[in-house]
Structure formats: structure tokens, C-alpha cells
């Protein structure tokens, strides 16, 4: 039968736990920044894809199609190794942030398009009739309603971004997974380190979901 002789050494993990927490903060930082930047770019991409002007439509379509139909790992490699071939050398942090922003923007653009489609066209014309510019109409009338409609799908994208930061370890970024790889290689307590790291990702994901629900309730009074 199965002979289990493994001895756990949790103290090894506990001794370096502050380092893992610092790495977890880097993970959260990259995930949040990539979402914020991706959301801003995604708004322009969604409007650009529905534009009748090819100058705006074509690059928006290309961006969305590439980001949604190529692996996130490939996008990180392109940012880190691909651009390096042209003399553009990015740090692992910037490369991962840029790649995840690129990917998030593409997915969020399609999510936002659904939100824009749900807003009656008459709201734009009514805003314009009140003397608002097109930018003001989007800023104060249309976009707030769109964000309310797509708020919950965006929280799923946020979890996705959090988990995808783990790919950064493949280009040498010391986020949570990268730091765990480094620490476990020094002690060979692989099981303990990866189990604790998995638990940290789980807790971060649940905190994000809970925080999103609280923020959504405060912003939208339970309508999100």
C-alpha cells in the first residue's frame, strides 16, 4: 500500500512569509493597474470598433482580435523578448503589466460594447440637446450607466488578471509565484510553499470579490 513518509516543515515557509506577502502585494499591484489601464483603453476600443470611421475602427478591431485570440503567455513573451529584439528592453514588471493591460483592454472592450449597446441612443441625443458636448455626454450620462451594467463581468476579469500575473515568473518577475519558485528552490520544501501560495491566491481572489460587491453596492445601491 501507499507509504507516506513525508515530513512537513511549515516553519520554513513561516520564516520567509513576510517576503511572500511583499510579493503578493506586487501581484495585486500589477493586477489592479492592468485592470485600470485596460478599462480606460477598453472604453476607447469599444467606441472605436463601433465607429463608422475606418481610422478608428481598424486599429480597434486589430487590437481586440489579437488580444482575445492569442495566449496571454505569448503576449508577455512578445513584450519581454519580442520587443527586446528591436532594442526595446523592458523590465519584467513593465513587460507583464503592458501585456496584461493589452489583454484586459481587448476583453473589456467587448464587455463594454455590450454595455454601450444596452444604452438607448436617445440618451446621447437628449444630452446633446441640453448643450453637452459629445465628451460630456459620454462622461456624465452614458459611461456611468455602461459601467453599472458591466460591473459584475469586470470583477471576473479582475480575478483573471490576478491569476495571470503568475505567468510573470516565466520572464523573471518576482511576483507571488516567482518569489515562491525562488524560495522553494532554496529549501526544497516544494509542497509546503506551493500549498501556502495557492491559499494566498484563493484569499486574494475572495477579498477582491467581496470588495467588489461592497464597492458595487455603495456605487450602484445594489443595482450592480
C-alpha positions in Angstrom: 0.0 0.0 0.0 0.9 3.7 -0.1 3.7 4.5 2.3 3.5 8.1 3.4 6.8 9.2 4.9 6.8 12.9 4.1 7.6 15.3 7.0 6.1 18.7 6.8 8.3 21.7 7.7 5.9 24.6 7.8 8.4 26.7 9.9 10.5 27.0 6.7 7.6 28.8 5.0 6.7 30.9 8.1 10.3 32.2 8.3 10.0 33.8 4.9 6.3 34.6 4.9 6.9 38.4 5.0 8.8 38.1 1.7 5.8 36.2 0.3 3.4 38.9 1.5 5.6 41.6 -0.2 5.5 39.5 -3.4 1.7 39.2 -3.1 1.4 43.0 -3.0 3.3 43.1 -6.3 0.8 40.7 -7.7 -2.1 42.8 -6.6 -0.4 46.0 -7.8 0.1 44.6 -11.3 -3.5 43.1 -11.5 -5.1 46.4 -10.4 -3.0 48.6 -12.6 -3.6 46.4 -15.6 -7.3 46.5 -15.0 -7.5 50.3 -14.6 -5.4 50.9 -17.7 -7.2 48.2 -19.6 -10.6 49.7 -18.7 -9.6 53.2 -19.9 -8.2 51.7 -23.2 -11.1 49.3 -23.5 -13.6 52.2 -23.5 -11.9 53.8 -26.5 -11.6 50.4 -28.3 -15.2 49.6 -27.8 -16.2 53.0 -29.2 -13.6 52.7 -32.0 -14.9 49.3 -33.1 -18.4 50.6 -33.5 -17.3 53.7 -35.3 -18.1 54.2 -39.0 -14.7 55.8 -39.4 -12.1 53.2 -40.5 -9.3 55.3 -39.0 -10.7 54.4 -35.6 -12.4 51.1 -36.4 -9.5 49.2 -38.0 -6.9 49.5 -35.2 -9.6 48.8 -32.6 -10.6 45.6 -34.3 -7.0 44.5 -34.8 -6.2 45.1 -31.1 -9.3 43.3 -29.9 -8.9 40.3 -32.1 -5.2 39.9 -31.3 -5.6 40.3 -27.6 -8.6 37.8 -27.4 -7.3 35.2 -29.8 -3.6 34.8 -28.7 -2.4 33.3 -25.4 -1.6 35.7 -22.6 1.8 34.0 -22.3 2.6 34.7 -25.9 1.7 38.4 -25.3 4.1 38.5 -22.3 6.9 36.9 -24.4 6.3 39.4 -27.1 6.5 42.3 -24.7 9.6 41.0 -23.0 11.6 39.0 -25.6 10.0 40.3 -28.8 10.4 44.0 -28.2 13.9 43.2 -26.9 14.8 42.1 -30.4 14.2 45.6 -31.6 16.3 47.2 -28.9 13.3 48.0 -26.6 14.3 46.3 -23.4 11.5 46.3 -20.8 11.8 45.2 -17.2 9.9 42.1 -16.3 7.4 44.2 -14.3 6.7 46.6 -17.2 6.5 43.8 -19.7 4.0 41.8 -17.7 2.0 45.0 -16.9 1.9 46.0 -20.5 0.9 42.6 -21.8 -1.9 42.1 -19.2 -3.1 45.6 -20.0 -3.2 44.8 -23.7 -5.1 41.6 -22.9 -7.5 43.1 -20.4 -8.3 46.0 -22.8 -9.3 43.6 -25.5 -11.7 41.6 -23.3 -13.1 44.6 -21.5 -13.7 46.3 -24.9 -16.1 43.5 -25.9 -17.8 43.6 -22.5 -18.2 47.4 -22.7 -19.6 47.1 -26.2 -22.5 45.1 -24.8 -23.0 47.8 -22.1 -23.0 50.6 -24.7 -25.5 48.6 -26.8 -27.8 48.4 -23.9 -28.0 52.2 -23.5 -30.8 53.8 -25.6 -29.4 56.1 -28.4 -31.9 58.7 -27.3 -29.8 59.4 -24.1 -27.0 60.7 -26.2 -29.3 62.9 -28.3 -31.1 64.1 -25.2 -27.7 65.0 -23.6 -26.6 66.9 -26.7 -29.9 68.8 -26.8 -29.1 70.0 -23.2 -26.0 71.6 -24.5 -23.5 68.9 -23.5 -20.5 68.2 -25.8 -20.1 64.6 -27.0 -17.3 64.1 -24.5 -19.5 65.4 -21.6 -22.4 63.2 -22.7 -20.3 60.1 -22.5 -18.5 61.3 -19.3 -21.6 62.2 -17.3 -24.5 60.2 -18.9 -23.5 57.2 -21.0 -20.3 55.8 -19.4 -21.6 55.7 -15.8 -24.6 53.7 -16.9 -22.4 51.3 -19.0 -20.1 50.7 -16.0 -23.1 49.8 -13.9 -24.3 47.2 -16.4 -20.9 45.6 -16.9 -19.7 45.9 -13.3 -20.1 42.2 -12.4 -18.4 40.8 -15.6 -15.5 43.2 -14.9 -14.9 41.6 -11.5 -14.5 38.3 -13.2 -11.9 39.9 -15.5 -10.1 41.3 -12.4 -9.8 37.7 -10.9 -8.5 36.6 -14.3 -5.9 39.3 -14.2 -4.8 38.4 -10.7 -4.2 34.8 -11.6 -2.5 35.6 -14.9 0.2 37.6 -13.1 1.6 34.2 -12.2 2.9 34.0 -15.8 5.3 36.7 -14.9 7.6 34.2 -13.3 8.5 32.9 -16.8 10.2 36.2 -17.6 11.8 36.6 -14.2 9.3 38.8 -12.4 9.3 38.2 -8.6 5.5 38.4 -8.0 4.0 35.8 -5.7 4.6 32.7 -7.9 8.1 33.9 -8.9 9.0 34.6 -5.3 7.6 31.2 -4.3 9.7 29.5 -7.0 12.8 31.2 -5.7 12.2 30.4 -2.0 11.2 26.8 -2.5 14.3 26.2 -4.6 16.4 27.2 -1.6 14.8 24.8 0.8 13.2 22.1 -1.5 10.0 22.3 0.7 8.0 22.4 -2.6 4.7 21.1 -1.3 4.5 23.5 1.7 5.5 26.6 -0.4 3.1 25.9 -3.2 0.2 25.0 -0.9 0.6 28.2 1.0 0.9 30.2 -2.2 -2.3 28.6 -3.6 -4.0 29.6 -0.3 -2.8 33.2 -0.7 -4.2 33.4 -4.3 -7.5 32.0 -3.0 -7.7 34.5 -0.2 -6.8 37.4 -2.6 -9.4 36.3 -5.1 -12.1 36.2 -2.4 -11.1 39.6 -0.9 -11.4 41.1 -4.4 -14.8 39.5 -4.9 -16.0 40.8 -1.5 -14.5 44.2 -2.0 -16.1 44.4 -5.5 -19.5 43.6 -4.0 -19.2 46.2 -1.3 -17.9 48.9 -3.8 -20.7 47.9 -6.3 -23.3 48.2 -3.6 -22.0 51.6 -2.5 -21.8 52.9 -6.0 -24.9 51.5 -7.5 -27.1 50.9 -4.4 -27.4 47.2 -5.0 -28.3 47.5 -8.7 -25.0 46.1 -10.0 
